[in-house]
């Protein structure tokens, strides 16, 4: 049986919940003007609920990795070579190639799906999760080394993604990276 460090699976789940809570502490609040992760919120005229006024702002480093989006493309389908499957988008796929350089002092895995805290945003602040059926993963990366991997988002057609935010498991911060 494989052991999981630092509190086992339950500890990992709790840390992920904390990352999400840190990003969206007011997500269920109706308090106008609240903010999270460098974002202001406005009241939606349609629903009266709080919505972000725009995408998050921040630096392209989470303290463990420095990130860069090196390629961005759209497609109606995605060929998942890792798992030997082909997928069709409900809207259109945005496929982002990410370069992650480990700037920490221990080996680490860059985040590769929304369970690990990876989200993309449009200009108006609408948040999108990664496509969950795709075998998304990134290699463990030693300090000073880099790895490249893809993140895939299924979004409505003609949606322009402006930034992604992501955070490695042991990262003290959330990185915000511009999408070219």
C-alpha positions as protocol buffer text, in pm:
chain_id: "A"
residue {
  index: 1
  type: UNK
  ca { x: 0 y: 0 z: 0 }
}
residue {
  index: 2
  type: UNK
  ca { x: 133 y: 341 z: -97 }
}
residue {
  index: 3
  type: UNK
  ca { x: 169 y: 581 z: 191 }
}
residue {
  index: 4
  type: UNK
  ca { x: 79 y: 947 z: 157 }
}
residue {
  index: 5
  type: UNK
  ca { x: 296 y: 1198 z: 346 }
}
residue {
  index: 6
  type: UNK
  ca { x: 177 y: 1480 z: 569 }
}
residue {
  index: 7
  type: UNK
  ca { x: -151 y: 1351 z: 704 }
}
residue {
  index: 8
  type: UNK
  ca { x: -241 y: 1104 z: 433 }
}
residue {
  index: 9
  type: UNK
  ca { x: -516 y: 1154 z: 180 }
}
residue {
  index: 10
  type: UNK
  ca { x: -738 y: 1329 z: 433 }
}
residue {
  index: 11
  type: UNK
  ca { x: -459 y: 1583 z: 494 }
}
residue {
  index: 12
  type: UNK
  ca { x: -419 y: 1646 z: 121 }
}
residue {
  index: 13
  type: UNK
  ca { x: -793 y: 1696 z: 79 }
}
residue {
  index: 14
  type: UNK
  ca { x: -801 y: 1940 z: 370 }
}
residue {
  index: 15
  type: UNK
  ca { x: -507 y: 2140 z: 226 }
}
residue {
  index: 16
  type: UNK
  ca { x: -688 y: 2165 z: -110 }
}
residue {
  index: 17
  type: UNK
  ca { x: -1002 y: 2288 z: 67 }
}
residue {
  index: 18
  type: UNK
  ca { x: -792 y: 2553 z: 241 }
}
residue {
  index: 19
  type: UNK
  ca { x: -647 y: 2670 z: -93 }
}
residue {
  index: 20
  type: UNK
  ca { x: -997 y: 2701 z: -238 }
}
residue {
  index: 21
  type: UNK
  ca { x: -1126 y: 2875 z: 76 }
}
residue {
  index: 22
  type: UNK
  ca { x: -834 y: 3120 z: 60 }
}
residue {
  index: 23
  type: UNK
  ca { x: -925 y: 3203 z: -300 }
}
residue {
  index: 24
  type: UNK
  ca { x: -1299 y: 3240 z: -246 }
}
residue {
  index: 25
  type: UNK
  ca { x: -1367 y: 3315 z: 123 }
}
residue {
  index: 26
  type: UNK
  ca { x: -1670 y: 3529 z: 37 }
}
residue {
  index: 27
  type: UNK
  ca { x: -1807 y: 3316 z: -247 }
}
residue {
  index: 28
  type: UNK
  ca { x: -2138 y: 3258 z: -72 }
}
residue {
  index: 29
  type: UNK
  ca { x: -2155 y: 3604 z: 82 }
}
residue {
  index: 30
  type: UNK
  ca { x: -2392 y: 3879 z: -32 }
}
residue {
  index: 31
  type: UNK
  ca { x: -2168 y: 4154 z: 104 }
}
residue {
  index: 32
  type: UNK
  ca { x: -2093 y: 4407 z: -170 }
}
residue {
  index: 33
  type: UNK
  ca { x: -1732 y: 4509 z: -214 }
}
residue {
  index: 34
  type: UNK
  ca { x: -1574 y: 4203 z: -53 }
}
residue {
  index: 35
  type: UNK
  ca { x: -1253 y: 4080 z: -208 }
}
residue {
  index: 36
  type: UNK
  ca { x: -1047 y: 3764 z: -238 }
}
residue {
  index: 37
  type: UNK
  ca { x: -713 y: 3695 z: -408 }
}
residue {
  index: 38
  type: UNK
  ca { x: -685 y: 4052 z: -537 }
}
residue {
  index: 39
  type: UNK
  ca { x: -1038 y: 4057 z: -679 }
}
residue {
  index: 40
  type: UNK
  ca { x: -1324 y: 4292 z: -616 }
}
residue {
  index: 41
  type: UNK
  ca { x: -1683 y: 4174 z: -638 }
}
residue {
  index: 42
  type: UNK
  ca { x: -1995 y: 4336 z: -777 }
}
residue {
  index: 43
  type: UNK
  ca { x: -2360 y: 4241 z: -736 }
}
residue {
  index: 44
  type: UNK
  ca { x: -2509 y: 4058 z: -1036 }
}
residue {
  index: 45
  type: UNK
  ca { x: -2818 y: 4243 z: -1162 }
}
residue {
  index: 46
  type: UNK
  ca { x: -2975 y: 3913 z: -1271 }
}
residue {
  index: 47
  type: UNK
  ca { x: -2936 y: 3719 z: -948 }
}
residue {
  index: 48
  type: UNK
  ca { x: -2834 y: 3970 z: -682 }
}
residue {
  index: 49
  type: UNK
  ca { x: -2541 y: 3746 z: -586 }
}
residue {
  index: 50
  type: UNK
  ca { x: -2178 y: 3850 z: -572 }
}
residue {
  index: 51
  type: UNK
  ca { x: -1975 y: 3803 z: -891 }
}
residue {
  index: 52
  type: UNK
  ca { x: -1611 y: 3890 z: -953 }
}
residue {
  index: 53
  type: UNK
  ca { x: -1550 y: 4223 z: -1127 }
}
residue {
  index: 54
  type: UNK
  ca { x: -1265 y: 4070 z: -1328 }
}
residue {
  index: 55
  type: UNK
  ca { x: -1003 y: 3799 z: -1330 }
}
residue {
  index: 56
  type: UNK
  ca { x: -764 y: 3759 z: -1036 }
}
residue {
  index: 57
  type: UNK
  ca { x: -439 y: 3954 z: -1028 }
}
residue {
  index: 58
  type: UNK
  ca { x: -102 y: 3846 z: -897 }
}
residue {
  index: 59
  type: UNK
  ca { x: 241 y: 3714 z: -973 }
}
residue {
  index: 60
  type: UNK
  ca { x: 326 y: 3408 z: -1191 }
}
residue {
  index: 61
  type: UNK
  ca { x: 487 y: 3228 z: -896 }
}
residue {
  index: 62
  type: UNK
  ca { x: 336 y: 3032 z: -609 }
}
residue {
  index: 63
  type: UNK
  ca { x: 663 y: 3014 z: -413 }
}
residue {
  index: 64
  type: UNK
  ca { x: 735 y: 2658 z: -530 }
}
residue {
  index: 65
  type: UNK
  ca { x: 709 y: 2704 z: -909 }
}
residue {
  index: 66
  type: UNK
  ca { x: 741 y: 2993 z: -1153 }
}
residue {
  index: 67
  type: UNK
  ca { x: 484 y: 2942 z: -1430 }
}
residue {
  index: 68
  type: UNK
  ca { x: 453 y: 3054 z: -1791 }
}
residue {
  index: 69
  type: UNK
  ca { x: 191 y: 2977 z: -2055 }
}
residue {
  index: 70
  type: UNK
  ca { x: 410 y: 2898 z: -2358 }
}
residue {
  index: 71
  type: UNK
  ca { x: 130 y: 2808 z: -2600 }
}
residue {
  index: 72
  type: UNK
  ca { x: -247 y: 2855 z: -2623 }
}
residue {
  index: 73
  type: UNK
  ca { x: -474 y: 2699 z: -2884 }
}
residue {
  index: 74
  type: UNK
  ca { x: -839 y: 2612 z: -2928 }
}
residue {
  index: 75
  type: UNK
  ca { x: -992 y: 2295 z: -3071 }
}
residue {
  index: 76
  type: UNK
  ca { x: -1325 y: 2112 z: -3095 }
}
residue {
  index: 77
  type: UNK
  ca { x: -1150 y: 1786 z: -2996 }
}
residue {
  index: 78
  type: UNK
  ca { x: -858 y: 1680 z: -2777 }
}
residue {
  index: 79
  type: UNK
  ca { x: -646 y: 1370 z: -2830 }
}
residue {
  index: 80
  type: UNK
  ca { x: -539 y: 1248 z: -2485 }
}
residue {
  index: 81
  type: UNK
  ca { x: -221 y: 1057 z: -2574 }
}
residue {
  index: 82
  type: UNK
  ca { x: -155 y: 970 z: -2208 }
}
residue {
  index: 83
  type: UNK
  ca { x: -475 y: 764 z: -2179 }
}
residue {
  index: 84
  type: UNK
  ca { x: -536 y: 682 z: -2545 }
}
residue {
  index: 85
  type: UNK
  ca { x: -871 y: 865 z: -2563 }
}
residue {
  index: 86
  type: UNK
  ca { x: -1015 y: 1137 z: -2784 }
}
residue {
  index: 87
  type: UNK
  ca { x: -1264 y: 1386 z: -2645 }
}
residue {
  index: 88
  type: UNK
  ca { x: -1510 y: 1631 z: -2800 }
}
residue {
  index: 89
  type: UNK
  ca { x: -1574 y: 1964 z: -2633 }
}
residue {
  index: 90
  type: UNK
  ca { x: -1918 y: 2078 z: -2523 }
}
residue {
  index: 91
  type: UNK
  ca { x: -1808 y: 2427 z: -2631 }
}
residue {
  index: 92
  type: UNK
  ca { x: -1446 y: 2448 z: -2737 }
}
residue {
  index: 93
  type: UNK
  ca { x: -1125 y: 2331 z: -2575 }
}
residue {
  index: 94
  type: UNK
  ca { x: -863 y: 2581 z: -2474 }
}
residue {
  index: 95
  type: UNK
  ca { x: -536 y: 2386 z: -2454 }
}
residue {
  index: 96
  type: UNK
  ca { x: -262 y: 2568 z: -2263 }
}
residue {
  index: 97
  type: UNK
  ca { x: 98 y: 2450 z: -2254 }
}
residue {
  index: 98
  type: UNK
  ca { x: 247 y: 2535 z: -1915 }
}
residue {
  index: 99
  type: UNK
  ca { x: 615 y: 2562 z: -1830 }
}
residue {
  index: 100
  type: UNK
  ca { x: 677 y: 2524 z: -1457 }
}
residue {
  index: 101
  type: UNK
  ca { x: 1022 y: 2582 z: -1306 }
}
residue {
  index: 102
  type: UNK
  ca { x: 1078 y: 2455 z: -954 }
}
residue {
  index: 103
  type: UNK
  ca { x: 1218 y: 2750 z: -756 }
}
residue {
  index: 104
  type: UNK
  ca { x: 1185 y: 2566 z: -424 }
}
residue {
  index: 105
  type: UNK
  ca { x: 1433 y: 2349 z: -237 }
}
residue {
  index: 106
  type: UNK
  ca { x: 1261 y: 2008 z: -268 }
}
residue {
  index: 107
  type: UNK
  ca { x: 1113 y: 1802 z: -554 }
}
residue {
  index: 108
  type: UNK
  ca { x: 748 y: 1891 z: -621 }
}
residue {
  index: 109
  type: UNK
  ca { x: 460 y: 1825 z: -861 }
}
residue {
  index: 110
  type: UNK
  ca { x: 309 y: 2123 z: -1043 }
}
residue {
  index: 111
  type: UNK
  ca { x: -74 y: 2133 z: -1026 }
}
residue {
  index: 112
  type: UNK
  ca { x: -249 y: 1985 z: -1327 }
}
residue {
  index: 113
  type: UNK
  ca { x: -625 y: 1992 z: -1262 }
}
residue {
  index: 114
  type: UNK
  ca { x: -896 y: 2181 z: -1076 }
}
residue {
  index: 115
  type: UNK
  ca { x: -892 y: 1936 z: -785 }
}
residue {
  index: 116
  type: UNK
  ca { x: -537 y: 2064 z: -734 }
}
residue {
  index: 117
  type: UNK
  ca { x: -649 y: 2426 z: -761 }
}
residue {
  index: 118
  type: UNK
  ca { x: -615 y: 2512 z: -1132 }
}
residue {
  index: 119
  type: UNK
  ca { x: -869 y: 2754 z: -1282 }
}
residue {
  index: 120
  type: UNK
  ca { x: -889 y: 2977 z: -1590 }
}
residue {
  index: 121
  type: UNK
  ca { x: -1071 y: 3311 z: -1610 }
}
residue {
  index: 122
  type: UNK
  ca { x: -1225 y: 3524 z: -1881 }
}
residue {
  index: 123
  type: UNK
  ca { x: -1194 y: 3904 z: -1886 }
}
residue {
  index: 124
  type: UNK
  ca { x: -1517 y: 3947 z: -1688 }
}
residue {
  index: 125
  type: UNK
  ca { x: -1393 y: 3713 z: -1413 }
}
residue {
  index: 126
  type: UNK
  ca { x: -1592 y: 3402 z: -1504 }
}
residue {
  index: 127
  type: UNK
  ca { x: -1405 y: 3102 z: -1363 }
}
residue {
  index: 128
  type: UNK
  ca { x: -1356 y: 2775 z: -1556 }
}
residue {
  index: 129
  type: UNK
  ca { x: -1228 y: 2440 z: -1428 }
}
residue {
  index: 130
  type: UNK
  ca { x: -1010 y: 2198 z: -1619 }
}
residue {
  index: 131
  type: UNK
  ca { x: -1168 y: 1919 z: -1825 }
}
residue {
  index: 132
  type: UNK
  ca { x: -1193 y: 1642 z: -1564 }
}
residue {
  index: 133
  type: UNK
  ca { x: -1203 y: 1341 z: -1799 }
}
residue {
  index: 134
  type: UNK
  ca { x: -858 y: 1404 z: -1943 }
}
residue {
  index: 135
  type: UNK
  ca { x: -558 y: 1231 z: -1785 }
}
residue {
  index: 136
  type: UNK
  ca { x: -391 y: 1552 z: -1671 }
}
residue {
  index: 137
  type: UNK
  ca { x: -65 y: 1517 z: -1485 }
}
residue {
  index: 138
  type: UNK
  ca { x: 278 y: 1676 z: -1456 }
}
residue {
  index: 139
  type: UNK
  ca { x: 609 y: 1517 z: -1369 }
}
residue {
  index: 140
  type: UNK
  ca { x: 771 y: 1555 z: -1030 }
}
residue {
  index: 141
  type: UNK
  ca { x: 1030 y: 1826 z: -1083 }
}
residue {
  index: 142
  type: UNK
  ca { x: 1356 y: 1872 z: -893 }
}
residue {
  index: 143
  type: UNK
  ca { x: 1465 y: 2217 z: -768 }
}
residue {
  index: 144
  type: UNK
  ca { x: 1608 y: 2428 z: -1050 }
}
residue {
  index: 145
  type: UNK
  ca { x: 1452 y: 2207 z: -1321 }
}
residue {
  index: 146
  type: UNK
  ca { x: 1150 y: 2278 z: -1543 }
}
residue {
  index: 147
  type: UNK
  ca { x: 870 y: 2068 z: -1688 }
}
residue {
  index: 148
  type: UNK
  ca { x: 608 y: 2133 z: -1955 }
}
residue {
  index: 149
  type: UNK
  ca { x: 254 y: 1996 z: -1955 }
}
residue {
  index: 150
  type: UNK
  ca { x: -91 y: 2077 z: -2090 }
}
residue {
  index: 151
  type: UNK
  ca { x: -401 y: 2209 z: -1917 }
}
residue {
  index: 152
  type: UNK
  ca { x: -732 y: 2166 z: -2100 }
}
residue {
  index: 153
  type: UNK
  ca { x: -1045 y: 2376 z: -2036 }
}
residue {
  index: 154
  type: UNK
  ca { x: -1385 y: 2314 z: -2201 }
}
residue {
  index: 155
  type: UNK
  ca { x: -1543 y: 2660 z: -2227 }
}
residue {
  index: 156
  type: UNK
  ca { x: -1825 y: 2814 z: -2432 }
}
residue {
  index: 157
  type: UNK
  ca { x: -1731 y: 2893 z: -2791 }
}
residue {
  index: 158
  type: UNK
  ca { x: -1563 y: 3232 z: -2848 }
}
residue {
  index: 159
  type: UNK
  ca { x: -1462 y: 3261 z: -2481 }
}
residue {
  index: 160
  type: UNK
  ca { x: -1130 y: 3440 z: -2439 }
}
residue {
  index: 161
  type: UNK
  ca { x: -927 y: 3320 z: -2141 }
}
residue {
  index: 162
  type: UNK
  ca { x: -709 y: 3594 z: -1992 }
}
residue {
  index: 163
  type: UNK
  ca { x: -541 y: 3434 z: -1688 }
}
residue {
  index: 164
  type: UNK
  ca { x: -507 y: 3108 z: -1501 }
}
residue {
  index: 165
  type: UNK
  ca { x: -443 y: 3069 z: -1132 }
}
residue {
  index: 166
  type: UNK
  ca { x: -274 y: 2765 z: -987 }
}
residue {
  index: 167
  type: UNK
  ca { x: -89 y: 2651 z: -680 }
}
residue {
  index: 168
  type: UNK
  ca { x: 134 y: 2352 z: -609 }
}
residue {
  index: 169
  type: UNK
  ca { x: 33 y: 2140 z: -310 }
}
residue {
  index: 170
  type: UNK
  ca { x: 294 y: 2281 z: -70 }
}
residue {
  index: 171
  type: UNK
  ca { x: 293 y: 2635 z: -214 }
}
residue {
  index: 172
  type: UNK
  ca { x: 246 y: 2932 z: 19 }
}
residue {
  index: 173
  type: UNK
  ca { x: 87 y: 3147 z: -256 }
}
residue {
  index: 174
  type: UNK
  ca { x: -144 y: 3122 z: -557 }
}
residue {
  index: 175
  type: UNK
  ca { x: 19 y: 3207 z: -892 }
}
residue {
  index: 176
  type: UNK
  ca { x: -169 y: 3412 z: -1150 }
}
residue {
  index: 177
  type: UNK
  ca { x: -41 y: 3368 z: -1506 }
}
residue {
  index: 178
  type: UNK
  ca { x: -146 y: 3558 z: -1818 }
}
residue {
  index: 179
  type: UNK
  ca { x: -275 y: 3358 z: -2115 }
}
residue {
  index: 180
  type: UNK
  ca { x: -130 y: 3489 z: -2443 }
}
